[in-house]
């Protein structure tokens, strides 16, 4: 991203493919790349007057299945480029086709290929295979390429620990997310590839800078490389939370409760202590050892506190350098919000009047909320 102190000209370009064929006539489109638990979505509008004769409104009205791919980029030659010069931000299957005869336009919307796993239910659990083998098998089943990091533990071990009912019907996406969580991985779809990999390491990843500069001189104005932003802190979390894992281990024939963190702060009102000051989250997972229960509690705690500090409705010029797997480095306000964040959603919009823009929501937690690993 170009820093706000070093502005430069922008010449974003876009392209649309329908069923693998490059098609002119689009007016605008939006792509919403969201968190790893949901499908990415798209919306694209076309002008009937600019569509080719063999892809006109009548052709759109007759389609029973349609795949759309949307591209955005900054080609070296903005006057002559192909989709290969751009970045593909979504390849998805259309859910709806809407034709407006008064405005002579057609709009399509849909979801990326995450939908094939969400929409497929199964009772199969493959207990004698590893998580990576299952991810690769499911990707191949649906015609996707598998970008999968190998794992070694047979998933039956996770089912035994969590006491999963093997007869339950679940979506394939639920199973993939369960396995990814068990391995400390993330699972997502981009284009025609299923990714099953560890999350980015904040210590090695190059962060994406979001910079605010306070007023430097009397009568001056603040500067930023974004247009709008709201910063939000969840006080329920900042006051303290504690997670409790209850388990019963058949091998040792005893039950126990693990709490993390083991101590939480209290709230003082005058000379009185009001409750514990902490919100308690608890769940039961059978057949864990004490160490396994502590690990689960620590993982769950980190997931919960990630919601404490948020950047909401962050509006900025569109940039292909920011993705859902990126880490955002926010700075310059002189407040507790100056820290790193993880994107929850990135909505990209490209149109001929407003150009290329993004709206981002991201979350993390205050450094003071971190608990050292016990």
ZAMARGU-4260 file (C-alpha; in steps of 0.2 Angstrom, whole numbers, plus 5000, padded with zeros to 4 digits):
<rodrens>
0) 5000/5000/5000 | 5006/5018/4996 | 5008/5028/5012 | 4997/5043/5013 | 5012/5054/5014
5) 5017/5048/4997 | 5002/5049/4986 | 5002/5041/4968 | 4990/5040/4953 | 4979/5024/4953
10) 4973/5015/4938 | 4963/5000/4944 | 4955/4989/4931 | 4943/4975/4932 | 4937/4960/4922
15) 4923/4947/4923 | 4922/4929/4917 | 4905/4920/4916 | 4907/4901/4914 | 4925/4904/4910
20) 4922/4916/4896 | 4928/4935/4897 | 4912/4945/4895 | 4911/4964/4893 | 4897/4975/4899
25) 4899/4975/4918 | 4894/4991/4927 | 4900/4987/4945 | 4904/4972/4956 | 4907/4969/4975
30) 4917/4955/4983 | 4915/4951/5001 | 4930/4940/5007 | 4925/4936/5025 | 4931/4925/5040
35) 4936/4907/5038 | 4919/4900/5043 | 4908/4907/5030 | 4907/4907/5011 | 4914/4923/5002
40) 4900/4931/4992 | 4899/4942/4976 | 4887/4953/4966 | 4889/4960/4949 | 4879/4971/4938
45) 4879/4972/4919 | 4872/4984/4906 | 4860/4975/4893 | 4866/4988/4880 | 4884/4983/4882
50) 4882/4964/4883 | 4888/4954/4868 | 4874/4947/4857 | 4877/4929/4862 | 4877/4934/4881
55) 4862/4946/4881 | 4848/4948/4894 | 4838/4933/4885 | 4854/4922/4887 | 4855/4927/4906
60) 4837/4923/4908 | 4839/4905/4902 | 4854/4900/4912 | 4851/4886/4925 | 4868/4886/4932
65) 4882/4899/4931 | 4900/4902/4937 | 4907/4919/4939 | 4925/4925/4942 | 4929/4943/4946
70) 4946/4951/4944 | 4954/4967/4950 | 4971/4974/4948 | 4983/4987/4943 | 4990/4982/4926
75) 5006/4990/4919 | 4997/4995/4904 | 4979/5000/4909 | 4974/5002/4891 | 4978/4984/4886
80) 4977/4970/4898 | 4970/4953/4901 | 4963/4944/4917 | 4981/4937/4919 | 4987/4954/4923
85) 4974/4955/4937 | 4970/4946/4954 | 4956/4934/4954 | 4946/4938/4970 | 4932/4926/4969
90) 4926/4911/4958 | 4909/4907/4963 | 4892/4899/4958 | 4878/4910/4955 | 4863/4910/4967
95) 4851/4922/4959 | 4850/4931/4942 | 4839/4947/4942 | 4834/4956/4926 | 4827/4973/4926
100) 4819/4977/4910 | 4816/4996/4914 | 4834/4999/4917 | 4840/4986/4904 | 4852/4978/4917
105) 4855/4961/4924 | 4862/4957/4941 | 4870/4941/4947 | 4875/4936/4965 | 4881/4921/4973
110) 4894/4912/4984 | 4912/4905/4982 | 4915/4887/4981 | 4915/4885/5000 | 4896/4882/4996
115) 4899/4865/4989 | 4905/4859/5006 | 4892/4869/5016 | 4878/4862/5005 | 4884/4844/5006
120) 4879/4834/5022 | 4886/4818/5027 | 4887/4805/5042 | 4904/4799/5036 | 4918/4804/5048
125) 4933/4794/5041 | 4941/4790/5059 | 4956/4781/5052 | 4962/4795/5041 | 4972/4811/5045
130) 4964/4828/5044 | 4975/4832/5029 | 4970/4816/5020 | 4951/4821/5023 | 4954/4838/5017
135) 4963/4832/5001 | 4949/4819/4998 | 4935/4832/5000 | 4943/4844/4988 | 4946/4831/4975
140) 4928/4825/4976 | 4922/4843/4972 | 4935/4846/4958 | 4945/4858/4968 | 4964/4859/4970
145) 4970/4855/4987 | 4983/4866/4996 | 4985/4856/5011 | 4998/4854/5024 | 5001/4836/5029
150) 4995/4831/5047 | 4999/4814/5056 | 4985/4811/5069 | 4971/4800/5064 | 4955/4810/5067
155) 4947/4796/5077 | 4958/4802/5091 | 4949/4819/5091 | 4932/4811/5090 | 4936/4800/5105
160) 4942/4815/5115 | 4927/4826/5110 | 4915/4811/5111 | 4908/4815/5094 | 4893/4805/5089
165) 4898/4796/5073 | 4880/4795/5067 | 4877/4814/5067 | 4874/4821/5050 | 4885/4837/5047
170) 4890/4847/5033 | 4907/4844/5025 | 4912/4862/5030 | 4908/4859/5048 | 4919/4844/5048
175) 4933/4853/5039 | 4932/4867/5052 | 4932/4855/5066 | 4947/4846/5060 | 4956/4863/5056
180) 4952/4868/5074 | 4959/4852/5081 | 4975/4854/5072 | 4977/4873/5075 | 4974/4876/5057
185) 4963/4887/5046 | 4952/4881/5031 | 4946/4892/5017 | 4943/4892/4999 | 4950/4904/4986
190) 4946/4902/4968 | 4946/4884/4964 | 4958/4879/4978 | 4954/4872/4996 | 4967/4878/5008
195) 4970/4868/5025 | 4985/4876/5033 | 4992/4884/5049 | 4987/4903/5052 | 4999/4916/5048
200) 5013/4919/5061 | 5012/4937/5067 | 5030/4937/5071 | 5035/4933/5053 | 5021/4941/5042
205) 5023/4958/5035 | 5009/4968/5042 | 4998/4979/5032 | 4999/4997/5038 | 4984/5008/5043
210) 4991/5025/5048 | 4983/5040/5057 | 4993/5056/5060 | 4987/5068/5073 | 4986/5087/5069
215) 5004/5093/5068 | 5001/5112/5068 | 4989/5124/5074 | 4974/5125/5062 | 4980/5110/5053
220) 4971/5094/5050 | 4974/5076/5054 | 4980/5064/5040 | 4977/5046/5037 | 4978/5033/5023
225) 4960/5028/5026 | 4944/5038/5024 | 4933/5032/5038 | 4935/5021/5054 | 4926/5017/5070
230) 4936/5009/5084 | 4927/4999/5097 | 4932/4990/5113 | 4921/4977/5121 | 4921/4981/5140
235) 4913/4964/5144 | 4930/4956/5138 | 4941/4970/5145 | 4934/4968/5163 | 4940/4950/5162
240) 4933/4933/5156 | 4937/4915/5162 | 4934/4899/5153 | 4930/4883/5161 | 4932/4865/5154
245) 4923/4851/5163 | 4928/4834/5158 | 4927/4815/5164 | 4941/4804/5160 | 4936/4786/5159
250) 4954/4779/5161 | 4956/4788/5178 | 4938/4787/5183 | 4936/4805/5189 | 4930/4821/5184
255) 4938/4838/5185 | 4937/4856/5180 | 4950/4867/5172 | 4949/4886/5173 | 4959/4898/5162
260) 4965/4910/5168 | 4966/4903/5185 | 4963/4920/5193 | 4952/4934/5187 | 4951/4952/5193
265) 4937/4959/5204 | 4928/4975/5202 | 4928/4987/5216 | 4914/4999/5220 | 4919/5010/5234
270) 4924/4997/5248 | 4913/4983/5241 | 4918/4970/5228 | 4905/4966/5215 | 4905/4949/5209
275) 4921/4943/5201 | 4921/4956/5187 | 4923/4942/5175 | 4911/4934/5163 | 4912/4915/5164
280) 4911/4903/5149 | 4910/4885/5151 | 4908/4869/5142 | 4910/4850/5144 | 4922/4839/5134
285) 4923/4821/5139 | 4938/4810/5140 | 4952/4824/5142 | 4967/4823/5152 | 4971/4839/5163
290) 4984/4845/5150 | 4972/4842/5136 | 4958/4852/5145 | 4971/4866/5149 | 4976/4867/5130
295) 4957/4868/5125 | 4954/4881/5138 | 4968/4892/5132 | 4963/4890/5114 | 4945/4895/5118
300) 4951/4910/5128 | 4961/4916/5114 | 4946/4915/5102 | 4935/4925/5115 | 4947/4939/5119
305) 4951/4942/5100 | 4934/4951/5100 | 4939/4964/5113 | 4947/4977/5101 | 4939/4980/5084
310) 4941/4991/5069 | 4924/4993/5061 | 4919/5001/5044 | 4937/5005/5040 | 4935/5013/5022
315) 4950/5015/5012 | 4956/5015/4993 | 4956/4997/4986 | 4972/4988/4987 | 4976/4970/4982
320) 4990/4970/4996 | 4977/4967/5009 | 4969/4950/5011 | 4959/4940/5024 | 4975/4931/5029
325) 4984/4948/5032 | 4989/4956/5048 | 4984/4974/5050 | 4996/4986/5059 | 4986/5001/5066
330) 4995/5016/5073 | 4996/5034/5076 | 4981/5037/5087 | 4991/5037/5103 | 4977/5025/5111
335) 4976/5007/5116 | 4969/5004/5099 | 4986/5006/5091 | 4991/4987/5089 | 4989/4973/5077
340) 4972/4966/5070 | 4966/4952/5060 | 4953/4955/5046 | 4935/4948/5049 | 4929/4954/5032
345) 4935/4964/5017 | 4922/4970/5005 | 4929/4976/4988 | 4919/4987/4977 | 4924/4992/4959
350) 4913/5003/4948 | 4916/5016/4934 | 4910/5030/4945 | 4918/5027/4962 | 4933/5017/4957
355) 4941/5004/4968 | 4937/5004/4987 | 4937/4993/5002 | 4928/4992/5018 | 4936/4982/5031
360) 4931/4975/5049 | 4945/4968/5059 | 4948/4962/5077 | 4961/4958/5090 | 4963/4960/5109
365) 4972/4973/5120 | 4989/4967/5124 | 4985/4969/5143 | 4972/4955/5140 | 4985/4942/5136
370) 4988/4928/5148 | 5005/4920/5149 | 5005/4901/5144 | 5004/4891/5160
</rodrens>
